[in-house]
Amino acid sequence: MNGKIGVSDVKTETTYNIPLVLEENVISSGLALLALWHTLADNHYVVSWPRDKRKPLIANSWVAIYTLQGSGKVILQDNSVITLNGNCVIFLKPTDIKSYYCDGLVWEQYWMEFIPTGAMDIPLSQPALIYNGDAFNRQLEEVARLIQSPVSMENNLAVAALTHMIYQWICLIARNGTREPQFIRLEKLLTALHADLQRRWTVSEMAQRMQCSEQYLRRLFLRYTGKSPREYYLDARLELAQSLLKQERHGVSQVADMLNFFDTFHFSKAFKQKFGVAPSMLIRHREP
C-alpha cells in the first residue's frame, strides 16, 4: 500500500524541520514506514510524547534515530537518559520514549518510525558510532526526496533503500560485541570529539587520551575512518558548521569563531574545498 504524505509540524520545531507523517503506510519488503523527518534543531527544540506526537503509539513499531551532527538527549519513561552525538544511530521502542531535545548548539538527525513486516532482530537502546557517515547522509537525502515523490514506485524505492540501511545498522551494532580493545578506545575518543567540537583538539591531546603515540593514532584513524586525525577533526567541524549555517541565527564569521577556525577567510576556504560552495551561499538559500 502506498499512502499519501502530509507535512505535519511538531511543537518548537525549527523552520528546517519538516516532518513527513504518512497518512497511509508505505510498505516495501522488510518494513512499513510510518513517518520520516529530517530535523535541524536548536536549543529551543523540545518534544514530549504523547503531547507532540501526531500519530498514536503502536506497540510493535520501532524508532530509528540517526544523528548527523551535534547532540541530543532522549528521556525514557523510566527517566533514564540517552545521549546521542553525531555520527551515531540507535533503535528505540516508541512506547519507551518520554521526551527528547537538542542538547547544545544543534541536533541534526533523521527520525524514522517503522514496523517490520517480517523477522528483524533489532537491538534495543544500543547506540553505535557511524564511521562512513558521508555515505549514509547522501543515501538519507535521497530517501527523503523519493518518499515525497507522487510516484508510488519511488516511494517503494525509498523504503527499500531505508530497509537496507537499517539492516546495515543492525549488523554494525551486532558486530560491536566483538570489537577489539583499540576500536573501543577510538570510539570513546570520537564520541568525546563530536560532543565538544567547539574545543580546539590537537593530535597530541587525542593521542594522550588514547594512551598511544601520535603515529599509532594516525594508523588507527586511517584504518577505521579512512582519514587522518586532523582530516577527521576538520571534516567534523565543517559538517557541524554546515548544520549551523542552515539555522537562521548563525552567520559565517560567528560560526568560524564558534568552531575555532583561525579566521573567516580560512574557514570559508576549507568549507568551499569540502562542499564545493562558499558558506555564504548557504545563508542566501536558507528556508524562508
C-alpha positions in Angstrom: 0.0 0.0 0.0 1.3 3.4 -0.9 -0.1 6.3 1.1 -0.4 10.0 0.8 2.2 12.1 2.5 1.3 15.0 4.7 3.6 17.7 6.3 2.8 17.9 10.0 4.5 20.1 12.5 5.7 19.4 16.0 5.9 21.9 18.7 9.1 24.0 19.0 10.4 22.8 15.6 12.7 25.0 13.6 11.9 26.1 10.1 14.3 23.5 8.7 12.5 20.6 10.4 9.8 19.2 8.0 8.2 16.1 9.5 6.7 13.8 6.9 3.8 11.9 8.6 2.4 9.4 6.2 -1.4 9.2 6.0 -1.0 5.6 5.0 2.0 3.4 5.5 4.5 3.0 2.7 5.4 -0.7 2.6 8.4 -2.4 1.0 10.0 -5.7 1.5 11.1 -5.7 5.1 9.2 -2.8 6.8 6.3 -0.4 6.7 7.4 3.2 7.1 5.1 5.3 9.3 6.9 8.6 9.5 10.2 10.1 8.5 11.7 13.5 9.1 15.0 15.4 8.9 15.4 17.7 11.9 17.9 20.6 12.3 17.1 21.5 15.9 18.4 24.3 18.0 18.5 24.7 21.8 14.8 25.5 21.8 13.8 22.1 20.4 11.9 20.0 23.0 9.4 17.3 22.1 7.3 15.5 24.6 5.2 12.4 24.0 2.3 11.8 23.7 1.6 15.6 23.7 3.5 16.3 20.5 3.1 13.0 18.7 0.9 13.2 15.5 0.2 9.5 15.3 -0.8 7.1 18.1 1.8 4.9 19.7 2.0 1.5 18.1 3.3 -1.3 20.3 5.0 -3.3 17.6 6.6 -0.2 15.9 10.2 1.0 16.2 12.1 4.3 16.1 15.5 4.7 14.5 17.4 7.9 15.2 20.3 8.7 13.0 22.3 11.7 14.3 24.4 13.6 11.8 25.7 16.4 13.8 25.5 17.9 17.3 24.0 16.3 20.3 20.5 15.3 21.5 19.1 13.6 24.6 16.3 11.2 24.7 14.4 10.7 28.1 12.8 7.3 28.5 9.7 6.5 30.6 11.9 5.2 33.4 13.6 8.7 33.4 16.9 7.2 32.1 18.7 9.5 29.6 20.4 8.5 26.3 22.8 11.0 24.8 23.3 10.9 21.0 26.3 12.6 19.4 26.9 12.7 15.6 27.5 10.4 13.8 25.6 7.6 15.6 22.4 5.5 15.3 20.1 3.9 17.8 16.9 1.9 17.8 14.2 2.5 20.4 10.6 1.5 21.2 8.3 4.5 20.8 6.4 3.3 23.9 9.6 3.8 25.9 10.1 7.4 24.9 9.1 10.2 27.2 10.7 13.2 25.5 13.7 14.3 23.5 15.6 17.6 23.0 18.6 19.3 21.5 21.5 19.4 23.9 23.7 22.1 22.7 24.0 24.3 19.6 22.4 22.0 17.1 21.0 18.5 16.8 20.7 17.4 13.2 19.1 14.0 12.8 16.8 11.7 10.8 14.0 10.2 12.8 12.2 7.1 11.4 9.2 5.3 12.7 8.5 1.9 11.2 7.0 -1.6 11.6 9.0 -4.6 10.5 6.9 -6.8 8.1 9.0 -9.9 8.9 11.5 -11.2 11.3 14.0 -8.5 12.2 16.3 -8.9 15.2 16.6 -5.2 16.2 19.0 -4.3 19.1 17.2 -2.1 21.6 18.8 1.1 23.1 22.4 0.3 21.9 23.9 3.4 20.2 26.5 2.7 17.6 29.1 5.2 16.1 29.0 5.5 12.3 32.3 5.8 10.6 31.2 6.1 6.9 28.7 8.8 7.7 29.1 10.7 4.4 27.7 7.7 2.5 24.7 7.3 4.8 24.0 11.0 4.8 23.8 11.0 1.0 21.5 8.0 1.0 19.2 9.5 3.5 18.9 12.7 1.5 17.9 10.6 -1.5 15.4 8.6 0.7 13.8 11.9 1.9 13.5 13.1 -1.7 12.0 9.9 -3.0 9.5 9.5 -0.2 8.0 12.9 -1.1 7.5 11.8 -4.8 4.0 11.5 -6.1 5.2 8.3 -7.9 4.3 5.3 -5.8 7.3 3.3 -7.2 9.7 5.9 -6.0 8.0 5.7 -2.5 8.7 2.0 -2.5 12.3 2.6 -3.7 12.8 5.0 -0.8 11.6 2.4 1.8 13.6 -0.4 0.2 16.8 1.8 0.5 15.9 2.7 4.1 15.4 -1.0 4.8 18.9 -1.8 3.5 20.4 0.9 5.7 18.5 -0.3 8.8 19.9 -3.8 8.2 23.4 -2.3 7.9 23.0 -0.5 11.2 21.7 -3.7 12.9 24.7 -5.6 11.7 27.0 -2.8 12.8 25.6 -2.9 16.4 25.8 -6.7 16.4 29.5 -6.5 15.5 30.1 -4.2 18.4 30.1 -7.1 20.8 33.3 -8.4 19.1 35.1 -5.1 18.9 38.9 -5.0 19.5 40.0 -3.0 22.6 41.7 -0.4 20.4 38.5 0.1 18.5 36.6 0.7 21.7 39.1 3.2 22.8 39.0 5.0 19.5 35.2 5.0 19.6 35.3 6.7 23.0 37.7 9.3 21.7 35.4 10.1 18.7 32.4 10.3 20.9 34.2 12.9 23.1 35.3 14.8 20.0 31.8 15.0 18.5 30.4 16.1 21.8 32.8 19.1 22.0 33.7 20.3 18.6 34.0 23.8 19.8 37.1 22.8 21.6 40.5 23.1 19.9 41.6 19.5 19.7 45.2 18.7 18.9 46.5 15.4 17.6 48.8 15.3 20.7 45.8 15.6 23.0 43.9 12.8 21.1 46.9 10.5 21.4 47.2 11.2 25.2 43.5 10.3 25.6 44.2 7.1 23.7 47.4 6.5 25.7 49.3 5.9 22.4 51.8 7.6 20.2 50.6 10.0 17.5 51.9 7.7 14.8 49.8 4.8 16.2 46.8 7.1 16.5 47.2 8.0 12.8 47.2 4.3 11.8 44.0 3.7 13.9 42.2 6.6 12.3 43.2 5.6 8.8 42.1 2.0 9.4 38.7 2.8 10.9 37.7 6.1 9.4 39.8 6.4 6.2 41.1 9.8 7.4 44.0 11.1 9.4 43.1 12.6 12.9 43.5 16.1 11.5 41.3 15.4 8.5 38.6 13.7 10.6 38.5 16.6 13.1 38.4 19.2 10.3 35.6 17.4 8.5 33.6 17.0 11.7 33.9 20.8 12.3 32.9 21.7 8.8 29.9 19.3 8.8 28.8 20.9 12.1 29.4 24.3 10.5 27.2 23.4 7.6 24.4 22.5 10.0 24.8 25.7 12.0 24.7 27.8 8.8 21.3 26.3 7.9 19.9 27.8 11.0 18.6 31.3 10.7 20.5 32.8 13.6 24.1 32.0 12.6 26.4 34.0 10.3 29.7 32.9 8.6 32.0 34.8 10.9 30.1 33.7 14.0 30.3 30.0 13.0 34.0 30.4 12.2 34.6 31.8 15.6 32.5 29.3 17.4 34.3 26.4 15.9 37.8 27.8 16.5 38.9 28.5 12.9 41.8 30.9 12.5 39.7 33.4 10.8 36.7 33.7 8.4 38.9 33.5 5.3 40.5 30.2 6.3 37.1 28.8 7.3 35.5 29.8 4.0 38.4 28.3 2.1 38.2 25.0 3.9 34.4 25.0 3.6 34.4 25.5 -0.1 37.1 22.8 -0.6 34.9 20.3 1.2 31.4 21.2 -0.1 32.1 23.0 -3.3 30.3 26.2 -2.3 31.1 29.1 -0.1 29.5 29.2 3.3 27.8 32.4 2.4 25.8 30.6 -0.2 24.0 28.5 2.5 22.8 31.7 4.1 21.4 33.0 0.8 19.5 29.8 0.3 18.0 29.4 3.8 14.4 28.3 4.1 12.2 31.3 4.1 
